[in-house]
Amino acid sequence: MYTKKDGNQYLETYWDDENHGLRVIGNYVCDLFRQDLACVKLVKDHIEMFEWAHYRQPSIPQITVAKWVSDEDFKYIISKSNSKLFLAENVLSKKFRFENFDKRVDAIALNNCHWITVENIMSLNSCRIQVVDKRFTCKEMNRILKHWMNGGSPRLNHLRLYLDEVNEEKCLEGLKEYLIEGKPGERYFKALYGGDYTFNNVGLQRADGKIASFKISLDYILFIFVVWPDAKGRSFESFD
C-alpha cells in the first residue's frame, strides 16, 4: 500500500506483463463493484487490450489510442470502436491515409494527424471534431463551410482546427450573402463534453434555418465553428 502526503492510500501492484496485470485488476474491480469500464487508454499491445475491453463489455464510453501503433492496428481500432468519444494521441507513418472516413462518433479528437484531409473532415459522422498538429488553409476551411452550408455534416455542432493564416475573407469567400446578425451582445456556447466559447452577434444561416457561429482565435490561428443550439439547448439569440 502506498500512502500519499495527504494520507490517502492506494494499492501498487507489480507484474512481469503489465497489460496482463491491467486485465486481471480491471476484471476484478469491475466485477467487485458491478461497474463497466468508463474509459480505456491503449498504450501498448493495442489490439490485445482493445479486444479484451470489448470482450468484457459491448461498448466503452471513451477510447484513447496513445503512443506508437502500426497503421494497420490503428485503422482496425478506429473502425471497430463503438465508443462515443474517440481520442487519438498516437503517431502514424507518413504514408498513412484513411479513405471514406465515415466514422460515427459523438466526439473525436485527433493529434499528430498529418494524414487527415478536408475530405476526411467532411465525411466524418461526428458531433464534435477537434484536430491538432495539422494546419489547414483558409481555402480548405472555405470548402468545409460550404459543405455544411449545403447540408453536409448534419450531426456536426462543434469543429476546432488550426489555419495557416488569419484571413476571414478567404474563409468566407462566396458565403457573405448567408451572414446574419442577431441581437447585439455575446453568446455563450456550451460544447458537448465540456468547453465554453464566446461569440459575437454574427452568424451563418443555411437554407434549412440552421445557424452557426464562428471565430478565429488570433493567438494560435484556431478556427472554432459551432452550430446552435448548444449542449444546453441555448439558441443563437439566447444570452443566458
The 8 nearest C-alpha neighbors of each residue, nearest first, counted from 0:
[[1, 10, 9, 11, 8, 2, 12, 3],
 [0, 2, 9, 8, 10, 3, 11, 7],
 [3, 1, 8, 7, 6, 0, 9, 4],
 [2, 4, 6, 5, 7, 8, 1, 9],
 [5, 3, 6, 2, 7, 8, 1, 9],
 [4, 6, 3, 7, 2, 8, 1, 9],
 [7, 5, 3, 4, 2, 8, 1, 9],
 [8, 6, 3, 5, 2, 9, 4, 1],
 [9, 7, 2, 1, 3, 6, 0, 10],
 [8, 10, 1, 0, 11, 2, 7, 3],
 [9, 11, 0, 1, 12, 8, 2, 13],
 [10, 12, 0, 9, 1, 13, 8, 2],
 [11, 13, 10, 14, 20, 0, 24, 17],
 [14, 12, 11, 15, 17, 20, 16, 21],
 [15, 13, 16, 17, 20, 12, 19, 18],
 [14, 16, 17, 13, 20, 19, 18, 12],
 [15, 17, 14, 19, 18, 20, 13, 21],
 [18, 16, 20, 14, 19, 15, 21, 13],
 [17, 19, 21, 20, 16, 22, 48, 44],
 [20, 18, 22, 16, 17, 21, 23, 14],
 [21, 19, 17, 23, 18, 22, 14, 24],
 [20, 22, 18, 24, 19, 23, 25, 17],
 [21, 23, 25, 19, 20, 24, 26, 18],
 [24, 22, 20, 26, 25, 21, 27, 19],
 [25, 23, 27, 21, 26, 22, 28, 20],
 [26, 24, 22, 28, 27, 23, 21, 29],
 [25, 27, 29, 23, 24, 28, 22, 30],
 [26, 28, 24, 30, 25, 29, 31, 23],
 [29, 27, 31, 25, 30, 26, 24, 32],
 [30, 28, 34, 26, 33, 32, 31, 27],
 [29, 31, 33, 27, 28, 32, 26, 34],
 [32, 30, 28, 29, 33, 27, 34, 26],
 [31, 33, 34, 29, 30, 28, 27, 35],
 [34, 32, 30, 29, 31, 35, 28, 27],
 [35, 33, 29, 32, 36, 30, 31, 28],
 [36, 34, 29, 37, 33, 56, 59, 30],
 [35, 37, 38, 59, 34, 29, 39, 52],
 [38, 36, 60, 59, 35, 61, 39, 34],
 [39, 37, 61, 36, 62, 60, 59, 40],
 [38, 40, 62, 63, 41, 61, 37, 36],
 [41, 39, 63, 64, 62, 42, 38, 65],
 [40, 42, 64, 45, 65, 43, 63, 39],
 [43, 41, 65, 66, 40, 45, 64, 44],
 [44, 42, 45, 41, 68, 66, 67, 65],
 [43, 45, 47, 46, 48, 42, 41, 18],
 [44, 46, 43, 41, 48, 47, 49, 42],
 [45, 47, 49, 48, 44, 50, 72, 76],
 [46, 48, 50, 44, 49, 45, 51, 52],
 [49, 47, 51, 45, 50, 46, 52, 44],
 [50, 48, 46, 52, 51, 47, 45, 53],
 [49, 51, 53, 47, 48, 52, 54, 46],
 [52, 50, 54, 48, 49, 53, 47, 55],
 [53, 51, 49, 54, 50, 55, 48, 56],
 [54, 52, 56, 50, 55, 51, 57, 49],
 [53, 55, 51, 52, 56, 50, 57, 49],
 [54, 56, 53, 52, 51, 57, 26, 35],
 [57, 55, 53, 54, 58, 52, 35, 59],
 [58, 56, 53, 54, 55, 59, 52, 81],
 [59, 57, 56, 81, 82, 53, 60, 80],
 [58, 60, 82, 61, 37, 38, 36, 62],
 [61, 59, 82, 83, 37, 38, 84, 58],
 [62, 60, 38, 84, 82, 59, 85, 83],
 [61, 63, 39, 85, 38, 40, 86, 82],
 [64, 62, 86, 40, 87, 85, 41, 65],
 [63, 65, 87, 41, 88, 40, 89, 86],
 [66, 64, 89, 88, 42, 41, 63, 87],
 [67, 65, 89, 42, 90, 88, 68, 64],
 [68, 66, 90, 89, 65, 69, 91, 43],
 [67, 69, 73, 66, 72, 70, 89, 91],
 [68, 70, 72, 71, 73, 91, 67, 92],
 [69, 71, 73, 72, 91, 74, 95, 68],
 [70, 72, 74, 69, 73, 75, 68, 76],
 [73, 71, 75, 69, 74, 70, 76, 68],
 [74, 72, 76, 70, 75, 71, 77, 69],
 [73, 75, 71, 77, 72, 76, 78, 70],
 [74, 76, 72, 78, 73, 77, 79, 71],
 [77, 75, 73, 79, 78, 74, 80, 72],
 [76, 78, 80, 74, 79, 75, 73, 85],
 [77, 79, 75, 76, 80, 74, 102, 73],
 [80, 78, 76, 77, 75, 81, 74, 82],
 [79, 81, 77, 82, 76, 78, 62, 58],
 [82, 80, 58, 79, 83, 59, 104, 103],
 [83, 81, 60, 59, 61, 84, 80, 58],
 [82, 84, 105, 104, 60, 61, 106, 81],
 [85, 83, 61, 106, 82, 107, 105, 60],
 [84, 86, 107, 62, 61, 63, 82, 106],
 [87, 85, 63, 108, 107, 109, 62, 64],
 [86, 88, 64, 109, 89, 63, 110, 108],
 [89, 87, 65, 110, 64, 66, 86, 109],
 [90, 88, 66, 65, 67, 87, 64, 91],
 [89, 91, 67, 111, 66, 88, 92, 68],
 [92, 90, 70, 95, 89, 93, 69, 68],
 [91, 93, 94, 95, 70, 90, 69, 114],
 [94, 92, 95, 91, 114, 113, 96, 90],
 [93, 95, 92, 96, 114, 91, 70, 113],
 [96, 94, 92, 93, 114, 70, 91, 97],
 [97, 95, 114, 94, 98, 115, 93, 70],
 [98, 96, 100, 99, 95, 119, 115, 114],
 [97, 99, 100, 96, 119, 118, 101, 122],
 [100, 98, 101, 97, 122, 119, 118, 123],
 [99, 101, 119, 98, 102, 122, 123, 97],
 [102, 100, 123, 122, 99, 124, 103, 119],
 [101, 103, 123, 124, 100, 104, 78, 125],
 [104, 102, 124, 125, 101, 123, 105, 81],
 [105, 103, 125, 83, 106, 102, 124, 84],
 [106, 104, 83, 126, 125, 84, 127, 107],
 [107, 105, 127, 84, 104, 126, 125, 128],
 [106, 108, 85, 128, 86, 84, 127, 129],
 [109, 107, 129, 86, 130, 128, 87, 85],
 [108, 110, 87, 130, 112, 86, 131, 129],
 [111, 109, 131, 88, 112, 87, 132, 130],
 [112, 110, 132, 90, 113, 131, 88, 89],
 [111, 113, 110, 114, 115, 109, 133, 132],
 [114, 112, 133, 115, 111, 132, 93, 116],
 [115, 113, 112, 96, 95, 116, 93, 97],
 [114, 116, 112, 113, 119, 117, 96, 120],
 [117, 115, 119, 118, 114, 120, 113, 135],
 [116, 118, 120, 119, 121, 139, 143, 115],
 [117, 119, 121, 116, 120, 122, 99, 115],
 [118, 120, 116, 122, 117, 100, 121, 115],
 [121, 119, 117, 118, 123, 122, 116, 115],
 [120, 122, 118, 119, 123, 117, 152, 143],
 [121, 123, 101, 119, 120, 100, 118, 124],
 [124, 122, 101, 102, 120, 125, 121, 100],
 [125, 123, 103, 102, 101, 122, 104, 152],
 [124, 126, 104, 105, 127, 123, 103, 155],
 [127, 125, 155, 105, 154, 156, 106, 157],
 [126, 128, 106, 157, 125, 158, 155, 156],
 [129, 127, 158, 107, 106, 108, 159, 157],
 [128, 130, 108, 159, 158, 160, 109, 107],
 [129, 131, 109, 160, 108, 110, 159, 128],
 [130, 132, 110, 133, 109, 111, 160, 129],
 [133, 131, 111, 110, 112, 134, 130, 113],
 [132, 134, 131, 113, 112, 135, 161, 130],
 [135, 133, 161, 162, 163, 136, 132, 160],
 [136, 134, 162, 163, 139, 161, 137, 133],
 [135, 137, 139, 138, 163, 162, 140, 134],
 [136, 138, 140, 170, 139, 169, 141, 162],
 [139, 137, 141, 136, 140, 170, 169, 142],
 [138, 140, 142, 136, 141, 137, 135, 143],
 [141, 139, 137, 143, 142, 138, 170, 144],
 [140, 142, 170, 138, 144, 139, 143, 171],
 [143, 141, 139, 145, 140, 144, 146, 138],
 [144, 142, 146, 140, 141, 145, 147, 139],
 [145, 143, 141, 147, 146, 142, 148, 140],
 [146, 144, 148, 142, 147, 143, 149, 141],
 [145, 147, 143, 151, 149, 144, 148, 142],
 [148, 146, 151, 144, 150, 149, 145, 152],
 [149, 147, 145, 205, 150, 146, 144, 151],
 [150, 148, 146, 147, 151, 145, 205, 206],
 [149, 151, 147, 148, 153, 146, 152, 205],
 [152, 150, 147, 146, 153, 149, 148, 121],
 [151, 153, 155, 154, 147, 121, 124, 150],
 [154, 152, 151, 155, 150, 147, 124, 156],
 [155, 153, 126, 152, 125, 156, 124, 127],
 [156, 154, 126, 152, 153, 125, 157, 127],
 [155, 157, 226, 225, 126, 127, 154, 158],
 [158, 156, 225, 127, 224, 155, 128, 126],
 [159, 157, 128, 224, 223, 127, 129, 225],
 [160, 158, 129, 223, 222, 130, 128, 224],
 [159, 161, 130, 222, 221, 129, 131, 158],
 [160, 162, 221, 134, 220, 222, 135, 133],
 [163, 161, 135, 134, 164, 136, 220, 221],
 [162, 164, 136, 134, 135, 161, 220, 165],
 [165, 163, 162, 166, 220, 137, 136, 135],
 [164, 166, 220, 167, 217, 162, 163, 215],
 [167, 165, 168, 169, 164, 170, 137, 215],
 [166, 168, 170, 169, 171, 165, 137, 215],
 [167, 169, 171, 166, 170, 172, 137, 175],
 [168, 170, 172, 171, 167, 166, 137, 138],
 [171, 169, 141, 137, 167, 168, 172, 140],
 [172, 170, 174, 168, 169, 141, 167, 173],
 [171, 173, 169, 174, 170, 168, 141, 175],
 [172, 174, 175, 171, 176, 145, 141, 177],
 [175, 173, 171, 176, 172, 177, 178, 145],
 [174, 176, 177, 178, 173, 171, 172, 203],
 [175, 177, 174, 178, 173, 179, 203, 204],
 [176, 178, 175, 174, 203, 204, 179, 205],
 [179, 177, 203, 175, 176, 202, 204, 201],
 [180, 178, 202, 201, 203, 177, 204, 181],
 [181, 179, 201, 200, 202, 182, 178, 183],
 [182, 180, 200, 183, 201, 236, 179, 235],
 [181, 183, 200, 184, 236, 180, 185, 201],
 [184, 182, 200, 181, 185, 199, 180, 201],
 [185, 183, 200, 199, 182, 186, 238, 198],
 [186, 184, 199, 198, 197, 200, 187, 238],
 [185, 187, 198, 197, 238, 199, 188, 184],
 [188, 186, 197, 196, 198, 189, 185, 195],
 [187, 189, 196, 195, 229, 190, 197, 186],
 [190, 188, 195, 230, 229, 194, 231, 187],
 [191, 189, 194, 193, 230, 195, 188, 229],
 [190, 192, 230, 193, 189, 127, 194, 229],
 [193, 191, 190, 194, 106, 230, 189, 127],
 [194, 192, 190, 191, 195, 189, 230, 196],
 [193, 195, 190, 189, 196, 192, 191, 188],
 [196, 194, 189, 188, 190, 187, 193, 197],
 [195, 197, 188, 187, 198, 189, 194, 190],
 [196, 198, 187, 186, 188, 185, 195, 199],
 [199, 197, 186, 185, 187, 196, 212, 200],
 [198, 200, 185, 201, 186, 184, 197, 183],
 [199, 201, 181, 180, 183, 182, 184, 185],
 [202, 200, 180, 199, 179, 181, 212, 178],
 [201, 203, 212, 179, 211, 178, 180, 210],
 [202, 204, 178, 211, 177, 210, 179, 212],
 [205, 203, 210, 177, 209, 208, 211, 202],
 [204, 206, 148, 208, 207, 209, 203, 210],
 [205, 207, 208, 204, 209, 148, 149, 150],
 [206, 208, 205, 209, 204, 150, 210, 148],
 [209, 207, 206, 205, 204, 210, 203, 211],
 [210, 208, 204, 205, 207, 211, 227, 226],
 [211, 209, 204, 203, 227, 226, 208, 202],
 [212, 210, 226, 203, 202, 225, 227, 204],
 [213, 211, 202, 225, 224, 226, 203, 198],
 [212, 214, 224, 223, 225, 211, 202, 198],
 [215, 213, 223, 222, 216, 224, 212, 198],
 [214, 216, 222, 221, 217, 220, 223, 213],
 [215, 217, 221, 220, 218, 219, 222, 214],
 [216, 218, 220, 219, 215, 221, 165, 222],
 [219, 217, 216, 220, 221, 215, 165, 161],
 [218, 220, 221, 217, 216, 161, 162, 215],
 [221, 219, 217, 216, 162, 161, 218, 215],
 [220, 222, 161, 216, 219, 215, 160, 162],
 [221, 223, 215, 160, 161, 159, 214, 216],
 [224, 222, 159, 213, 214, 158, 215, 221],
 [223, 225, 213, 158, 157, 212, 159, 222],
 [226, 224, 157, 156, 212, 211, 213, 158],
 [225, 227, 211, 156, 210, 228, 212, 157],
 [228, 226, 229, 234, 210, 211, 235, 225],
 [227, 229, 234, 232, 233, 226, 230, 235],
 [228, 230, 227, 232, 231, 233, 189, 188],
 [231, 229, 191, 189, 232, 190, 228, 233],
 [232, 230, 229, 233, 189, 228, 188, 190],
 [231, 233, 228, 229, 230, 234, 227, 189],
 [234, 232, 228, 229, 231, 237, 235, 227],
 [233, 235, 228, 237, 236, 227, 232, 229],
 [234, 236, 237, 227, 228, 233, 210, 186],
 [237, 235, 234, 181, 238, 182, 186, 233],
 [236, 238, 234, 235, 233, 239, 186, 187],
 [237, 239, 186, 236, 187, 185, 184, 233],
 [238, 237, 187, 233, 186, 236, 234, 188]]
